[in-house]
């Protein structure tokens, strides 16, 4: 059965969003600050659309209840990620002294304490994202592991990465693991998604070949 055109578009958008995340995570985005901001804001909605396409593609052949639960957790996770990024950037912009243009600048110590308090809000949202995202990825990993098409290694890696990601973020809460001297496994899970999407598309190529019904 042919995939509808929007399905391929959603997949491409999801892959691009993952690449944008990786560029931002490693600080290698060679574009203007404003464009970086737009790209960052687009990551969550783009991946949410790709998650729905993923569900549509897997639903006919996989555990329906488990897949629905995984999809809900992942969509909620990336909705939270969008909120976190928007709040984070608003806090960072507001922390710039030049942002206070309508009156006398507050004392440096006051500004520092205000920033620390507000920053905890986005750190809390970050861990909220990690909770939904990790649970969703664990469930998806179980689905892939059980897949009759064979995905035990890929599924097992997803579960291990997701469990470790969640454990590290809860252990160092509210400080991100990377700032607590540990490793940030977010980019590793993003690379897993790229491998999963590419391997999944290769398995479906015969269905989407010209002339396939």
N, C-alpha and C positions, 0 to 999 in steps of 0.2 A: 504493500500500500504506500502511495506517495505521501510524503510529508507536505503539509500546506506551506506556502511560501513564508508566512509569518513565523512558522516554527524555526526555519533556518535563520531568519533574521534575529529571533529571540536568542538562539544559541550563539550567534556571532556577537550580539550585544553583550551577552553574559561573559564570553571569552575576553572581549575588549575591556569590560569592567574589571575582570581579574587582573589583566595586564596593567591597567591604570593603578589598581591597588598596589601591585607589586612595585611599580615605579615610585609611587608615593612612599611606600614602606621603606624602600632602600634609598630614597632621596635622589632619584635619577631622572626626574621629569624635567626635560629641557624646554619648558614653556613659561609663560608669564604667571605671576602670582594669581591674577584674576582667573585665568584659564584653569590653573590648578584647582582653584576653589570650585569652579563649575564642574570639573571632572570629579572632584571628591564628592560633591553633592549628588552626582548622578550614579555613583557606584551602587548604592542601596536599591533605588528603584529599578536599575537595569538588571541587577541580579535577582530581584524579586520576580520580574517578568520571566527570567530564565528558569527560575525554580518552578513556576507554573508550567512552563513548557517541558521541563524535566518530568514533572508529575504526569503530564499527558502522554509522554513517550513511554514511561515505565508502567503506568497503570494497567495496561492490558495483560501483562505477563508477570506482575509481581504482587506481593501481599498488599491488598488494598488498604486495610486498616493501618498497618505499620507505615505504609507509604504516605497516607494522608496525614498521619501524625508527624512524620518527619518533615513533610512539606509545610505544615502549619508552623512548626518550630523554626524552620529556616526562614520562612517569610516574616514571621514576627521578629526574628533575629536581625534581618537586614532592614526592617522598618526601624528597629531600635538603633541600628548602626547609623542610619540617616539622621535620626534625632541627635545622636551623640556627636556626629561630625559637625552638624549645624551649630549646636550649643557650644562645642569646643572652639570652633572658629570665632563665634561671637565673643566668647570669653577672651580669647587671645587678642582679638582686635581691640576689645575694650580695655585690655591691660596696657595697651600702648599709651604712653603719656600724651602723645599728640592727639589722641582721640578725645581728650577732655578739652574742648575748645570753647565752651560756653561759660566758663568761670575759672576761679582759682584752682590750680592743681592741688589735689589732696596730698598730704604728707606722704613721703615715700614708704614709711612703715605702714601707714593706713592702707595705701594701695596694695602693698605686698600681702597684708592679711586678708583684704577683700578678695584679691586674686586667688589666694590659697583656698578660701572658702568656696568660691565659685568653681574653682578647678575640680573640687571634689564632686561636684554635680556631674561633670562630663566623665570623670573617672568611674562614678557609679553607673552611668549609662553604658560605659564601655564594658564593664563586667556583666551588666544585664544582657548586652549583646552576646558576650561569651557564653552565658548560660544557655540562652535559646539556641545559638549557633552550634555549640558543642553537643547538646542533646540531639538536635536535628541531624548533625553529622554522624553521631553514634548510631542512630536509628537507620540512616541511609547506609552506613557501613555494614550493618547487620543484613540489610536487604541485599546489598551487593554480594556479601559473603554467601548468602543462601541462594544466589542466582543460579539457575540451571545452566546458564551460559558459562559459568566458571569465573568467579571473581574473588576467590578466597584471599589471595594476597592483597589485592586492591581494597577489599572490604576490611580485612584485618588491619591494614595500615591506617585506614580512616578511623576505625574505632580507637586504636592506640593513640593516634595524634589528637583526636578529640578529647579523650579522657585526660591525657597529659595537659592539653591546653586548658581545660576546665580546672584541673587540680592546681596547676601553677597559678592561675588567676585568683582562685579562692585562697590559696596559701599566702599570697603576697598582698591580698586585698587590703586597702584600696589602691596600693601602688602597683603599676603594671610590672610584670615579671622582668622585662628588659631593664627597668629602672631600679630593680631590686637585686641586680647582679645575676639574674637567671636568663633563660632564653625565651624569646617570643616565638611561639610556634604558629602564629597567624600566617606568615608567608609560606610556611611548609604546607599548611592545609590548602592554601591557594594553589600551590603547585600540584597538590593531589587533585584538585578540581580540574585543572587543565588536563592531566593524564586521564582522568575519568571521562571527561567530555570527549576527548579525542578517541579513546578506546571504544566508547559507546557509539560514536558516529561510524567508526570502522565496521562494527558489527552490523550496523543498519544500512550500509552502503548498497548491498544488493537490492533491498526494498526500494531504495530511492533511485536506482539506476534508470536510465531512459527506457521507456516502454513497460516498466513494471506497473502492475495493476494493484 
